[in-house]
């Protein structure tokens, strides 16, 4: 039985590589000392088998086996297409 895999929501920043996109995931959290809401972002490389993603698309990515040195995520679905 497979364990539940993490999934994240983010925007595609780059689609220049073959079968790979860079997805920026933003999250908000409270600063531990100053109690201010802080927005942080992180970039993930995700596998896009059909090269369907374009810059600006809103996508859902999920954890997968390592496919290269830095690529450990897979694009599950494209939730919103960017305007061209």
HUKAZI-V910273 format. One line per field, one symbol per residue. phi: phi as a letter, one per 40 degrees, with the letter a starting at -180 (. if undefined). psi: psi as a letter, one per 30 degrees, with the letter a starting at -180 (. if undefined). A space follows every 50 residues. Layout:
phi=???
psi=???
//
This chain:
phi=.cccccbbbabccabcccgabbbcbbabacccccfccbbbbabbcbcbdc fccbcgccbbbbcaccbacbcbbbccaccacccb
psi=kklkkkklklkkekgflkgklkkkkklklkkeefgkkkkllkkkkkkjeg hfklkfkjlkllkalkfaefjglkjeljekklk.
//
